[in-house]
Amino acid sequence: MTDKSWLEVSLIVNGELAEAVAEVLARYLPDGVAIESTAVVAGPEDENGQAVGPLRVCGYIPVDDHLEETRQRIEKGLWYLGRISPLPNPEFTMIHEINWMEAWKQHYHPIPVGKRLIILPAWLKPPKGRRIPIRIDPGMAFGTGTHPTTQLCLALAEEFFISAEEVHGLKVIDIGCGSGILSIAALKLGAEMALGVDIDPEAVNASRENAELNGISTQFKLGIGSVSEVRSGEFGLNQAQLVFANILTPVLVRLLSEGLGELVTQDGCLILSGILAEQSSQVEISLETQMLHLVEKRKMGDWVALAARK
Ligand code: SAH
């Protein structure tokens, strides 16, 4: 591990100001500036499909002989900007040791999920026991198995497999596959094939690598896209008995109106997650509108997952 330290500078501002603040920071910060969403946001989407809300703009000042000078320049730049449009004071936080990947790997342990699965970081040996290992190296993609929304999906999927009359030949469609974790679990639980799509090419790459890690590449098809591409038959499969979408409420509501429910076969099941408890009714109403009825609702912390059938 390196012992480099950084002074993180951050401000929470509204969407309109974020670009201007980022521009000021970027003038002094050679390693770039990030604009992050502060929450899994409750509001509707903007035109690009992004959730809207306050944003956190942050950058990292290297701790070296120029630290104080850089910090003063940033404060001055922000002060000028603040005269045009009021800004909160920047927050400064010292950050030691920057080998994020290693630090993260050290804190990532096997996670038992449901009754039959265990999520394993790719670099660990499977522990002894009966649980089916799902090996995941998430790379940059979402879906390490640590998030409640993923765990809720996996637990509901497990139940689906227990109750399914016939697992043989079962197909899966996974909208927003991220690391591929849901499809890989479904394949390990006995599905014949899965199609995973994501609008983020990094996710598709991560899914492909994880498919190899788990020895199920030939059964896991992948593509860049979403509901409409799957519906149009672009990837061959356009209906499945088990369909997952673990994305945020506003996106789920939109995808339902674009025909997400059409991807489920008559005897199939749609598992939706990524829903904050207080937003669940929005998704439930959309399900009803699409003639899908709720068969199960599971909660974990602030999150809800829904299972629906035709
Ligand atoms: N399925 C994984 C990842 C969920 S994160 C899991 O359960 O852990 C949500 C994923 O959906 C992200 O990878 C994101 O890129 C993708 N996504 C967001 N909006 C989407 C859309 N409209 N269509 C398809 N994928 C989308």
Residues whose N, C-alpha, C, O or C-beta is under 5 A from the ligand:
A	BS01	SAH	F142 G143 T150 I175 G176 C177 G178 S179 I181 L182 V197 D198 I199 D200 A203 G225 S226 N246 I247 V251
